[in-house]
Amino acid sequence: MRLALVSEHASPLATLGGVDAGGQNVHVAELARGLGRRGHEVVVHTRRDSAELPAYVRFAPGVTVHHVDAGPPCAVPKDELLPYMGEFADCLTDEWAARRPAIVHAHFWMSGMASLEAAGRLGVPVVQTFHALGVVKRRHQGPADTSPADRLAIERAVVAAADRIVATCTDEVFELLRIGADRRRIAVVPCGVDLDRFRPDGPAHARREGLRRIVTLGRLVERKGVGNVIEALAEVPDAELVVVGGPEAAELEYDGEVRRLRAVARAAGVEHRVAFAGRLGRDEVPALIRSADVVAAVPWYEPFGIVPLEAMACGVPVVASAVGGMIDTVVDGVTGAHVPPRDPAALAATLRDLLDRPELRARLGRAGAARARERYGWDGIAGATQESYRHVLAERRSIAVEGVAT
């Protein structure tokens, strides 16, 4: 099939670790690769954020990235992109009129809005993955939520109009139902992990002598809970915390969130045991994870959470907030441990328990690696997503046949 993946702010070509570059970028990139390996012709449409970018970039076998001219050709925070979505939709219409896709798969709410507008003009079905829902973000962030005021209404409209919604976890299904989704049009297909890159065997980063190691990875935004891990570290003796994410190492001192986290570390008396690694290349991450005794992923809320999968695939136990997709991926007591979000005391107790029990960590790590291999390889995720596409096309054909018959 000719497939169009739309990801307005999250390019598969982006460097990870910035405020707006994280799990969605990985998901779109790896799903596109997986679909390309299955013989599909895939184009990923993403907004041009640099004048230097060519219109089309060959990304992987069968996969091309198309840079859409919508708004200024420079970096724009995703919460400021809504005014450019009409222009984005017009460009998609022109592209799809010239090379019509069989299916459009929109990623994120603004991509859904633009895709439905463009595909509707041409009669092309749309599959939607939200990656994050505004209603959840607003519930947890309240006045700190910087999303456009229209986000919730637009998401409800996308839910009503999309041919099928691909949720990434069971928790998201309940949230979708609350905003009016039809359960019959929802499929659950999780995010995946690159099992060739993230695996138990391979090199590991050097460690500081005499200290157990906790690692946390991801975008450095407050809701990711890194501050809570730092606070917990005060009650976890003989352990260091390595924080991966944010800007390049040379730019860390200028980053506002890094400065805030360093202040948290000073207040907790653990500044000497917290190391900020900055942004790492994807090829560097597995060795860093393998050097850890435990990976902590404790956001206040999380639509899915790819980092726990990467840690599990590397055979490292995970301490995860019992929220969102991590309720599905991390099996409490089997591949890691669940803790309440925003609870440094509970987190500290769990970390101490795991760090003091090497045999338990080894057992959890082995179970995590097996679970990642069995359930979360990208080839399997691409296959399940492909089935959702085929379901939509079969429904469209059935409707067309019924229309002719009547």
TAFENBEL-V260824 format. One record per pair of residues at least 4 apart in sequence whose C-alpha atoms are under 7 Angstrom apart, sorted by the first residue. I is the first residue (numbers start at 1). J is the second residue. D is the distance in whole Angstrom. If there is no record, write none. Layout:
i=I j=J d=D
i=I j=J d=D
This chain:
i=1 j=40 d=5
i=1 j=41 d=6
i=1 j=102 d=6
i=2 j=40 d=6
i=2 j=41 d=5
i=2 j=42 d=6
i=2 j=101 d=5
i=2 j=102 d=6
i=3 j=40 d=7
i=3 j=41 d=6
i=3 j=42 d=5
i=3 j=43 d=6
i=3 j=101 d=5
i=3 j=102 d=6
i=3 j=103 d=5
i=3 j=104 d=6
i=4 j=42 d=6
i=4 j=43 d=5
i=4 j=44 d=6
i=4 j=101 d=6
i=4 j=103 d=6
i=4 j=104 d=5
i=4 j=105 d=6
i=5 j=43 d=6
i=5 j=44 d=5
i=5 j=45 d=6
i=5 j=104 d=6
i=5 j=105 d=5
i=5 j=106 d=6
i=6 j=44 d=6
i=6 j=45 d=5
i=6 j=46 d=6
i=6 j=105 d=6
i=6 j=106 d=5
i=6 j=107 d=6
i=6 j=111 d=6
i=7 j=11 d=7
i=7 j=45 d=6
i=7 j=46 d=5
i=7 j=106 d=6
i=7 j=107 d=5
i=7 j=108 d=7
i=7 j=111 d=6
i=8 j=45 d=7
i=8 j=46 d=5
i=8 j=47 d=5
i=8 j=111 d=6
i=9 j=46 d=6
i=9 j=47 d=6
i=9 j=78 d=6
i=10 j=21 d=6
i=10 j=24 d=6
i=10 j=25 d=5
i=10 j=46 d=7
i=11 j=25 d=6
i=11 j=46 d=6
i=12 j=25 d=5
i=12 j=26 d=7
i=12 j=28 d=6
i=12 j=29 d=5
i=14 j=21 d=7
i=16 j=21 d=5
i=16 j=22 d=5
i=17 j=21 d=6
i=17 j=22 d=6
i=17 j=218 d=6
i=17 j=219 d=5
i=17 j=245 d=5
i=17 j=246 d=5
i=17 j=247 d=7
i=17 j=279 d=6
i=18 j=219 d=6
i=18 j=246 d=5
i=18 j=247 d=6
i=19 j=219 d=6
i=19 j=220 d=7
i=19 j=221 d=7
i=20 j=78 d=7
i=21 j=25 d=6
i=22 j=26 d=7
i=22 j=218 d=7
i=22 j=219 d=6
i=23 j=27 d=6
i=23 j=306 d=6
i=24 j=28 d=6
i=24 j=131 d=7
i=25 j=29 d=6
i=26 j=30 d=6
i=27 j=31 d=6
i=27 j=191 d=6
i=28 j=32 d=6
i=29 j=33 d=6
i=30 j=34 d=6
i=30 j=378 d=7
i=31 j=35 d=6
i=31 j=378 d=7
i=31 j=382 d=6
i=32 j=36 d=6
i=32 j=42 d=7
i=32 j=63 d=7
i=33 j=37 d=6
i=33 j=60 d=6
i=33 j=63 d=7
i=34 j=38 d=7
i=34 j=378 d=6
i=34 j=379 d=5
i=34 j=382 d=5
i=35 j=39 d=7
i=35 j=40 d=6
i=35 j=382 d=6
i=36 j=40 d=5
i=36 j=41 d=6
i=36 j=42 d=6
i=36 j=61 d=6
i=36 j=62 d=5
i=36 j=63 d=6
i=40 j=62 d=7
i=41 j=62 d=5
i=41 j=63 d=6
i=42 j=62 d=6
i=42 j=63 d=5
i=42 j=64 d=6
i=43 j=63 d=6
i=43 j=64 d=5
i=43 j=65 d=6
i=43 j=66 d=7
i=44 j=64 d=6
i=44 j=65 d=5
i=44 j=66 d=6
i=45 j=65 d=6
i=45 j=66 d=5
i=45 j=67 d=6
i=45 j=68 d=6
i=46 j=66 d=6
i=46 j=67 d=5
i=46 j=68 d=6
i=47 j=67 d=5
i=47 j=68 d=5
i=47 j=69 d=6
i=47 j=70 d=6
i=48 j=67 d=5
i=48 j=68 d=5
i=48 j=69 d=6
i=48 j=73 d=6
i=49 j=73 d=5
i=49 j=74 d=4
i=49 j=75 d=5
i=50 j=73 d=5
i=50 j=74 d=5
i=51 j=73 d=5
i=51 j=74 d=7
i=55 j=66 d=6
i=55 j=67 d=5
i=56 j=64 d=7
i=56 j=65 d=6
i=56 j=66 d=5
i=56 j=67 d=6
i=57 j=64 d=6
i=57 j=65 d=5
i=57 j=66 d=7
i=58 j=63 d=6
i=58 j=64 d=5
i=58 j=65 d=6
i=59 j=63 d=6
i=59 j=64 d=5
i=59 j=65 d=6
i=68 j=88 d=7
i=68 j=91 d=7
i=69 j=88 d=7
i=70 j=84 d=6
i=70 j=87 d=5
i=70 j=88 d=5
i=71 j=84 d=5
i=76 j=80 d=7
i=76 j=81 d=7
i=77 j=81 d=7
i=79 j=146 d=7
i=79 j=147 d=5
i=79 j=148 d=6
i=81 j=85 d=7
i=82 j=110 d=7
i=84 j=88 d=6
i=85 j=89 d=6
i=85 j=114 d=6
i=86 j=90 d=6
i=86 j=114 d=7
i=87 j=91 d=6
i=88 j=92 d=6
i=88 j=114 d=6
i=89 j=93 d=6
i=89 j=114 d=5
i=89 j=115 d=6
i=89 j=117 d=6
i=89 j=118 d=5
i=90 j=94 d=6
i=90 j=118 d=7
i=91 j=95 d=6
i=92 j=96 d=6
i=92 j=118 d=6
i=93 j=97 d=6
i=93 j=118 d=5
i=93 j=119 d=7
i=94 j=98 d=6
i=95 j=99 d=6
i=96 j=100 d=4
i=96 j=101 d=6
i=102 j=124 d=7
i=103 j=124 d=6
i=103 j=125 d=6
i=103 j=126 d=6
i=103 j=389 d=7
i=104 j=125 d=6
i=104 j=126 d=5
i=104 j=127 d=6
i=105 j=126 d=6
i=105 j=127 d=5
i=105 j=128 d=6
i=106 j=111 d=5
i=106 j=112 d=5
i=106 j=115 d=6
i=106 j=127 d=6
i=106 j=128 d=5
i=106 j=129 d=6
i=107 j=111 d=6
i=107 j=112 d=7
i=107 j=128 d=6
i=107 j=129 d=5
i=107 j=130 d=6
i=107 j=131 d=7
i=108 j=112 d=6
i=108 j=129 d=6
i=108 j=130 d=4
i=108 j=131 d=6
i=109 j=113 d=6
i=109 j=130 d=6
i=109 j=155 d=6
i=110 j=114 d=6
i=111 j=115 d=6
i=112 j=116 d=6
i=112 j=128 d=6
i=112 j=158 d=6
i=113 j=117 d=6
i=113 j=158 d=6
i=114 j=118 d=6
i=115 j=119 d=6
i=116 j=120 d=6
i=116 j=126 d=7
i=117 j=121 d=7
i=119 j=123 d=6
i=119 j=124 d=5
i=119 j=125 d=7
i=120 j=124 d=6
i=125 j=163 d=6
i=126 j=162 d=6
i=126 j=163 d=6
i=126 j=164 d=7
i=127 j=162 d=6
i=127 j=163 d=6
i=127 j=164 d=5
i=127 j=165 d=6
i=128 j=162 d=6
i=128 j=164 d=6
i=128 j=165 d=5
i=128 j=166 d=6
i=129 j=165 d=6
i=129 j=166 d=5
i=129 j=167 d=6
i=131 j=303 d=6
i=132 j=303 d=5
i=133 j=137 d=6
i=134 j=138 d=6
i=134 j=151 d=6
i=134 j=152 d=6
i=135 j=139 d=6
i=135 j=152 d=6
i=136 j=140 d=6
i=137 j=141 d=6
i=137 j=145 d=7
i=138 j=142 d=5
i=138 j=145 d=6
i=141 j=145 d=5
i=147 j=151 d=7
i=150 j=154 d=6
i=151 j=155 d=6
i=152 j=156 d=6
i=153 j=157 d=6
i=154 j=158 d=6
i=155 j=159 d=6
i=156 j=160 d=6
i=156 j=179 d=6
i=156 j=180 d=7
i=157 j=161 d=6
i=158 j=162 d=6
i=159 j=181 d=6
i=160 j=181 d=7
i=163 j=392 d=7
i=164 j=185 d=5
i=164 j=186 d=6
i=164 j=392 d=7
i=165 j=185 d=6
i=165 j=186 d=5
i=165 j=187 d=6
i=166 j=186 d=6
i=166 j=187 d=5
i=166 j=188 d=6
i=166 j=189 d=6
i=167 j=172 d=6
i=167 j=173 d=6
i=167 j=186 d=7
i=167 j=187 d=6
i=167 j=188 d=5
i=167 j=189 d=6
i=168 j=172 d=7
i=168 j=188 d=6
i=168 j=189 d=5
i=168 j=190 d=4
i=168 j=191 d=6
i=168 j=304 d=6
i=169 j=173 d=7
i=169 j=188 d=6
i=169 j=190 d=6
i=169 j=304 d=7
i=169 j=324 d=7
i=169 j=325 d=5
i=169 j=328 d=7
i=170 j=174 d=7
i=170 j=188 d=7
i=171 j=175 d=7
i=171 j=324 d=6
i=171 j=325 d=7
i=172 j=176 d=6
i=172 j=324 d=7
i=173 j=177 d=6
i=174 j=178 d=6
i=175 j=179 d=7
i=176 j=180 d=7
i=176 j=181 d=5
i=177 j=181 d=5
i=177 j=182 d=7
i=177 j=183 d=7
i=182 j=186 d=7
i=189 j=381 d=7
i=189 j=384 d=7
i=189 j=385 d=7
i=190 j=381 d=7
i=191 j=306 d=7
i=192 j=376 d=5
i=192 j=377 d=5
i=192 j=378 d=5
i=192 j=381 d=6
i=193 j=309 d=6
i=193 j=310 d=6
i=193 j=376 d=6
i=193 j=377 d=6
i=193 j=378 d=6
i=194 j=198 d=6
i=194 j=377 d=6
i=194 j=378 d=6
i=195 j=199 d=6
i=195 j=313 d=7
i=195 j=373 d=7
i=195 j=377 d=6
i=197 j=286 d=7
i=198 j=286 d=6
i=198 j=310 d=6
i=198 j=313 d=6
i=198 j=314 d=5
i=199 j=313 d=5
i=199 j=314 d=4
i=199 j=315 d=7
i=200 j=290 d=7
i=200 j=313 d=7
i=200 j=314 d=4
i=200 j=315 d=5
i=203 j=287 d=5
i=204 j=287 d=4
i=204 j=288 d=6
i=204 j=290 d=5
i=204 j=291 d=5
i=205 j=287 d=6
i=205 j=288 d=5
i=205 j=291 d=5
i=211 j=238 d=5
i=211 j=239 d=5
i=211 j=240 d=6
i=212 j=238 d=6
i=212 j=239 d=4
i=212 j=240 d=6
i=212 j=293 d=6
i=213 j=239 d=6
i=213 j=240 d=5
i=213 j=241 d=6
i=213 j=292 d=5
i=213 j=293 d=5
i=213 j=294 d=7
i=214 j=240 d=6
i=214 j=241 d=5
i=214 j=242 d=6
i=214 j=292 d=6
i=214 j=293 d=6
i=214 j=294 d=5
i=214 j=295 d=6
i=214 j=296 d=7
i=215 j=241 d=6
i=215 j=242 d=5
i=215 j=243 d=6
i=215 j=289 d=7
i=215 j=292 d=6
i=215 j=294 d=7
i=215 j=295 d=5
i=215 j=296 d=6
i=216 j=242 d=6
i=216 j=243 d=5
i=216 j=244 d=6
i=216 j=295 d=6
i=216 j=296 d=5
i=216 j=297 d=6
i=217 j=243 d=6
i=217 j=244 d=5
i=217 j=245 d=6
i=217 j=307 d=7
i=218 j=244 d=6
i=218 j=245 d=5
i=219 j=245 d=5
i=219 j=246 d=6
i=220 j=224 d=7
i=220 j=245 d=6
i=220 j=246 d=5
i=220 j=257 d=6
i=221 j=257 d=7
i=223 j=299 d=6
i=223 j=300 d=5
i=224 j=298 d=7
i=224 j=299 d=4
i=224 j=300 d=6
i=225 j=229 d=7
i=225 j=298 d=5
i=225 j=299 d=4
i=225 j=300 d=6
i=225 j=342 d=7
i=226 j=230 d=6
i=227 j=231 d=6
i=227 j=261 d=6
i=227 j=264 d=7
i=228 j=232 d=6
i=228 j=342 d=6
i=228 j=344 d=5
i=229 j=233 d=6
i=229 j=344 d=7
i=230 j=265 d=6
i=231 j=268 d=6
i=231 j=344 d=6
i=232 j=236 d=7
i=232 j=344 d=5
i=232 j=345 d=6
i=232 j=347 d=6
i=232 j=348 d=5
i=233 j=270 d=7
i=233 j=348 d=7
i=234 j=268 d=6
i=234 j=269 d=7
i=234 j=270 d=6
i=235 j=348 d=6
i=236 j=348 d=6
i=236 j=352 d=6
i=240 j=273 d=5
i=240 j=274 d=6
i=241 j=273 d=6
i=241 j=274 d=5
i=241 j=275 d=6
i=242 j=274 d=6
i=242 j=275 d=5
i=242 j=276 d=6
i=242 j=277 d=7
i=243 j=275 d=6
i=243 j=276 d=5
i=243 j=277 d=6
i=244 j=276 d=6
i=244 j=277 d=5
i=244 j=278 d=5
i=244 j=279 d=6
i=245 j=278 d=5
i=245 j=279 d=5
i=246 j=278 d=5
i=246 j=279 d=5
i=247 j=251 d=6
i=247 j=252 d=6
i=247 j=278 d=6
i=247 j=279 d=5
i=248 j=252 d=7
i=248 j=278 d=5
i=248 j=279 d=5
i=249 j=277 d=6
i=249 j=278 d=5
i=249 j=279 d=7
i=251 j=255 d=7
i=252 j=258 d=6
i=252 j=278 d=7
i=253 j=259 d=7
i=255 j=259 d=6
i=256 j=260 d=6
i=257 j=261 d=6
i=258 j=262 d=6
i=259 j=263 d=6
i=260 j=264 d=6
i=261 j=265 d=6
i=262 j=266 d=6
i=262 j=271 d=7
i=263 j=267 d=6
i=264 j=268 d=6
i=265 j=269 d=6
i=265 j=270 d=5
i=265 j=271 d=5
i=266 j=270 d=6
i=266 j=271 d=5
i=270 j=274 d=7
i=280 j=284 d=6
i=280 j=285 d=6
i=281 j=285 d=7
i=284 j=288 d=7
i=285 j=289 d=6
i=286 j=290 d=6
i=287 j=291 d=6
i=288 j=292 d=7
i=289 j=311 d=6
i=290 j=314 d=6
i=290 j=316 d=7
i=293 j=316 d=7
i=293 j=355 d=7
i=294 j=316 d=6
i=294 j=317 d=5
i=294 j=318 d=6
i=295 j=311 d=7
i=295 j=316 d=7
i=295 j=317 d=6
i=295 j=318 d=5
i=295 j=319 d=6
i=296 j=318 d=6
i=296 j=319 d=5
i=296 j=320 d=6
i=297 j=308 d=7
i=297 j=319 d=6
i=297 j=320 d=5
i=297 j=321 d=7
i=298 j=320 d=5
i=298 j=321 d=5
i=298 j=341 d=6
i=299 j=321 d=6
i=299 j=341 d=6
i=300 j=341 d=5
i=300 j=342 d=6
i=301 j=323 d=6
i=301 j=324 d=7
i=302 j=323 d=6
i=302 j=324 d=5
i=302 j=325 d=7
i=303 j=324 d=5
i=303 j=325 d=6
i=304 j=324 d=6
i=304 j=325 d=4
i=304 j=326 d=6
i=305 j=325 d=6
i=305 j=326 d=6
i=306 j=310 d=6
i=307 j=311 d=6
i=308 j=312 d=6
i=308 j=318 d=6
i=309 j=313 d=6
i=309 j=372 d=7
i=310 j=314 d=6
i=311 j=315 d=6
i=311 j=316 d=5
i=311 j=317 d=7
i=311 j=318 d=7
i=312 j=316 d=5
i=312 j=317 d=6
i=312 j=365 d=6
i=312 j=368 d=4
i=312 j=369 d=5
i=312 j=372 d=6
i=313 j=368 d=6
i=313 j=369 d=4
i=313 j=372 d=5
i=314 j=369 d=6
i=315 j=365 d=4
i=315 j=366 d=6
i=315 j=368 d=6
i=315 j=369 d=5
i=316 j=365 d=5
i=317 j=335 d=6
i=317 j=336 d=5
i=317 j=361 d=6
i=317 j=364 d=6
i=317 j=365 d=5
i=317 j=368 d=7
i=318 j=335 d=7
i=318 j=336 d=5
i=318 j=337 d=6
i=319 j=336 d=6
i=319 j=337 d=5
i=319 j=338 d=6
i=320 j=326 d=7
i=320 j=337 d=6
i=320 j=338 d=5
i=320 j=339 d=6
i=321 j=338 d=6
i=321 j=339 d=5
i=321 j=340 d=6
i=321 j=341 d=5
i=322 j=326 d=6
i=322 j=327 d=5
i=322 j=338 d=5
i=322 j=339 d=6
i=322 j=340 d=6
i=322 j=341 d=7
i=323 j=327 d=6
i=325 j=329 d=6
i=326 j=330 d=5
i=330 j=335 d=6
i=330 j=336 d=6
i=331 j=335 d=5
i=331 j=336 d=6
i=332 j=336 d=5
i=332 j=337 d=4
i=332 j=338 d=5
i=333 j=337 d=6
i=334 j=364 d=6
i=334 j=367 d=6
i=335 j=364 d=4
i=335 j=365 d=6
i=335 j=367 d=5
i=335 j=368 d=5
i=336 j=364 d=6
i=339 j=346 d=7
i=339 j=347 d=6
i=343 j=347 d=6
i=344 j=348 d=6
i=345 j=349 d=6
i=346 j=350 d=6
i=347 j=351 d=6
i=348 j=352 d=6
i=349 j=353 d=6
i=350 j=354 d=6
i=351 j=355 d=6
i=352 j=356 d=6
i=353 j=357 d=6
i=354 j=360 d=7
i=354 j=361 d=6
i=357 j=361 d=6
i=358 j=362 d=6
i=359 j=363 d=6
i=360 j=364 d=6
i=361 j=365 d=6
i=362 j=366 d=6
i=363 j=367 d=6
i=364 j=368 d=6
i=365 j=369 d=6
i=366 j=370 d=6
i=367 j=371 d=6
i=368 j=372 d=6
i=369 j=373 d=6
i=370 j=374 d=6
i=371 j=375 d=6
i=372 j=376 d=5
i=372 j=377 d=7
i=373 j=377 d=6
i=376 j=380 d=7
i=376 j=381 d=7
i=377 j=381 d=6
i=378 j=382 d=6
i=379 j=383 d=6
i=380 j=384 d=6
i=381 j=385 d=6
i=382 j=386 d=6
i=383 j=387 d=6
i=384 j=388 d=7
i=385 j=389 d=7
i=386 j=390 d=6
i=387 j=391 d=6
i=388 j=392 d=6
i=389 j=393 d=6
i=390 j=394 d=6
i=391 j=395 d=6
i=392 j=396 d=6
i=393 j=397 d=6
i=394 j=398 d=6
i=395 j=399 d=6
i=396 j=400 d=6
i=397 j=401 d=6
i=398 j=402 d=6
i=399 j=403 d=6
i=400 j=404 d=6
i=401 j=405 d=6
i=402 j=406 d=6
